[in-house]
Amino acid sequence: MENMAEEELLPLEKEEVEVAQVQVPTPAPASAVDSAPTPAAAPAPTPAPAQAPALSQSLASAPEEAESKRHISIQRQLADLEKLAFVTEGDFDSATSLNSDNLDAGNKQVCPLCPKEKFRACNSHKLRRHLQNLHWKVSVEFEGYRMCICHLPCRPVKPNIIGEQISNKMGAHYHCIICSATITRRTDMLGHVRRHVNKGESKSKYIAASTAKPSKEILKETDTDVQVCPNYSVPQKTDSYFNPKMKLNRQLIFCTLAALAEERKPLECLDAFGATGIMGLQWAKHLGNAVKVTINDLNENSVTLIQENCHLNKLKVVVDSKENEKSDDILEEGEESLGNIKVTKMDANVLMHLRSFDFIHLDPFGTSVNYLDSAFRNIRNLGIVSVTSTDISSLYAKAQHVARRHYGCNIVRTEYYKELAARIVVAAVARAAARCNKGIEVLFAVALEHFVLVVVRVLRGPTSADETAKKIQYLIHCQWCEERIFQKDGNMVEENPYRQLPCNCHGSMPGKTAIELGPLWSSSLFNTGFLKRMLCESLHHGLDDIQTLIKTLIFESECTPQSQFSSQAPSNIGKQEENGVVIKTTDDITTDHYITQGKRKSNEMITSLAKKQKTDVSTEHPPFYYNIHRHSIKGMNMPKLKKFLCYLSQAGFRVSRTHFDPMGVRTDAPLIQFKSVLLKYSTPTYTGGQSEGHIQSASEDTLTERVEMSVNDKAEASDCRRW
C-alpha cells in the first residue's frame, strides 16, 4: 500500500510518460497464460481485490481526483514544466508521445504559463531560462511540489477603486495545491499554505471537506429577504457584495424615492449596481405600482442571485422585456406577486445611454465619476440622481493625489473635512450635469464614516446649467487658525487674496499662511422642504433608524437649534418650492409637526394653516462648521454644547448642530467672534471658577492679545534656536 500511495502522488505528466513502462509487465503474464493455461495461475491476482475494502477504494480515489484537478503550474521538477511546452492546447491528456528527444528539438516553443501576448515562441534554451528565472525561482514549495507563478488568464482582476465594472487585465498569481485558490503575492501564498498546515488540512482532507458546499445565508432587512453568498461582506472574496453597515444609506435612498413618488407616478427607477439586489427589492416591495424598478449588474453570478432574491420575495422577474416563466412556478397556490422587476446584465454606462429614467442610483465600488456623464444624459426633467461614493481615503484627504486625479481638486486635511468631501462630490456632479446642458439642485448631502451620499434634482436647460456652474468656486483656507471663505466672483486677479479672509494671520504670521482648495460647491447642501417630506415617509414606513438623522439635517438646513424649532410657524405642506419650482404633493400632511408632536393633525387644521401661511423659503445655511474642541482655550473649561449654542444665538448669530461632526457648530459667526463667545463663557480650571462678571469682561481685544503673546513667544523661541 505504501508503494501504491507513492505512485499515486506522482504528477500527471510523469504517469503519462511512463505508461509504456507500467504496462510492460502486464502483457507477459497474459502471454504466459495463453501458452500454459494452468488453472492455479489464474486465481493468483484475485485475492488482492477481494480483500481490499471499500474504504481503501474511497481513500485511493481522492488523490486520483486531486491529481486530475491539479493545475499545470504545480510540478515536482523543472523538467516536468519544460515538457508542457511540447503539448499543444487541449492535449495535456495525450502526453504519452512525449520523450526526451523532443527537448533537444530546434523548433520554437511557447511558455505553458504565459499568454502568447506576454511571451512569444522561442528556442528551447531561451524557454528553459525563462521558465527557470520567471516561474521556478519564485515558486512556493509544499510537500515536494512547486507552485509556480502563473500568468495565464485564470484570475481576472477585481474592480479597482477607479470604479471600473470589469477589467480585461490579468494578473500574475499562484494556484494553491490544497484548495485551488488563486493568490497574487508570494508572501500571501506562503501565509495561505501555512494556515492550511496549522489547521491540519492536506489535499485529500480538504477535497473531502469541500464536497459539502456551504449553503447561502438569508438575511432580512426592512421586511425584505435577501440571499447572500458566503463571505458576502468581503468584496475581495465574492462577486455579490452586501454591506450591512450601509443600511442607513439604503433607507435614506428609499425615503428619497418615496418622496419623489408623491409627485408623479409611475417612476422609472434604476439601481445601476445591483449586487444582491437588496435596494431594488425594497423599492418594488414597499412602493408597489408607484415605481417600475430596473436592477442592473454586469456580473453573471450577481444577476442570477438577483433573480433568486426576486423569487424569494414573491416578485416577478422580467428579463429582456419578457417575463420569466419560472417566476410563476415558484409562487404557491393562492399567492400573488407583489410586483415586477426588470433585471438586466450590461454595462451601466450603456444602459443609461439607451434608456431614460426618473430616478437613478449609482453605488459602484469606489468613485462614481466614471458614470456621471451617462447618468445625466437621459435623466428626465425634475428627476433625481443619487450618488454614493465609498472612496473615503481620497475624499477625506488621506490620499490627496487620488482626489486630484478623480475629482480634479486640491484638498488638505481640515477640521471640516467631511463637509469638504461632500462639496467635492457635488461639484463633480454639477460639472457632469452642466456638460449635458442641465442644472442641479442639491436636496441633501450626507458624509458619514463609510460613505458620502449626494442626492440632487435635475433641472433641464442651459440657463439652469449656467446657474449651476457659477456655484462652483475655490475656497481660501487659513492654515494657522483654519478660517475659510469662498473666493469672490469675477475674473480679475486680485493683488492680495489674503484680504478676503476675516483673520489677520497673514499680517502677524511669517510666510504664506493660506492655501487655495477646490473647486468646490459653494451653495446650499440641503433642501428643507424635501427633507420634511422624507421625514414624513420615514414615519409612514416605520424607518426608525434614520429619523434622528433626518431631523438633524432639517435643523442644519435651517441653521436653527432644536430648542427654537417648535416656536417657528409651520410651512405649507401642500406645496413645496424647490429652486423656484412649486411641487404639489399628493398627501396633505404637515411634516413640521412630525418633529414636534410625532403625530398627524386633522385635515381641517392643515387647510386652515395652509390658508394663513405662505410658502416658507428659508435662506441658505452658512457653509462649513467649527469644532468646539478644536478652538478651545488652554486652561479653560468650555461650556456645554447646548448652552454654547444658546449663547451664540443670543449674540445674534445663526447657529445649529451638524451631522458631519458631533462636536461641530454650524454658524455664520466669524472665527474671531466664535472664539470670543467661547472665551466669554468659559471658566478657568486652576481657580475652581471665578466671578461671572470678570469672565464676561473678556472681549476681542483680550483674545487678540493672547494671540499676539503666543506669536511673540514663538518668535523669541526661534531667535533662541538661531543663537
ABEGO torsion letter per residue (X at the ends): XAAAAAAAABBAAAAAAAAAAAAAAAAAAAAAAAABBBAAAAAAAAAAAAABBAAAAAAAAAAAAAAAABBAABBABAAAAAAAAABBBGAAABAAABBAAAAABABBBBBAABBAAABBBBBAAAAAAAAAAAAAAABBBBGGBBBBBBABBABBBBBBAAGBABBABBBBBBBBAAAGBBBABAAAAAAAAAAAAAAGBBAAAAAAAAABBBBBBBBBBGGBBBBBBBGAABAAABABBBBAAAAAAAAAAAAAAAAAAAABOBBBBBBABAEAGAAAAAAAAAAEAABBBBBBBABAAAAAAAAAAAAAAGBBBBBGGBBBAAAAAABBBGBBBAEBBBBBBBBAAAAAAABBBABBBBBBBEBAAAAAAAAAAABBBGBBBBBBBABAAAAAGABAAAAAAAAGBBBBBBAAAAAAAAAAAAAAAAAAAAAAGBBBBBABBBBBAABBBBBBBBBBEAAAAAAAAAABBBBBBBAAAGBBBBBBBEABBBABAAAABABAAAAABBEBABBBBOBBBABBABBAAAAAAAAAAAAAAGBAAAAAAAAAAAAAAAGBBAAAAAABBBBBAABBBBGGBBBBBABBBBAAAAAAAGBBBBAAAAAAAAAABBBBBBBBBBBEBBBAAAABBBGBBBBBAAAAAAAAAAAGBBBBBBAABAABBBBABBAAAAAAAAAAABBBAAAGEBBAAAAAABBAAAAAAAAAAAAAAAAAAAAAAAX
